[in-house]
């Protein structure tokens, strides 16, 4: 027929004797680490070990900050003078300084040698005609002159205009000799003219020159005359 219902659990029996130790089972999986225990007391310091081999040089560290400046040292003895260096390039010219005060007057130097004579100056203008002098005493009678033949007066005149100076020469005819001469100005009475020279230019010629002593606007001329004879 059908299985009947389970009965109520009975009381626990007494523990049996310990059986023989069974074969060790396979090692189970490692359990989770336990909590770290409290730090034990520090042990005594052991003896110093021998010095190990020198390790490789490490990479250079960053440069540290500059230290504070040290105190100034005592001045050392003066060194020997070094060899003279090469002459430097000439510097740019400086600005002109202010003029100095005038120095005291120096002692006068010895007189220098006389210089060469200067060139002759230009001939000055002819001065005004002087007043007529007093009539001189009558001279003694001259000796009887030789007879003169072929007496002749030759006249010559310059151009007539307002220019100055003017010169002219009167010449004796061929075969005659000059024994005298003179000059005069043809100006219509203008007082600003004067004879500058009147002289025998040769044995047969008489020359004359006249100039203006002041500005003359009108035309004028100078004439020369030669006194000629047959020798």
Secondary structure, DSSP 8 states (H G I E B T S, - for coil): ----------------------------------------------------------------------------------------------------------------------------------------------------EEEEEEEEE---BS-S-EEEEEE--TTEEEEEEEEEEESSS-SSEEEEEEEE-SSSEEEEEEEESS---S-BEEEEEEEEEE-
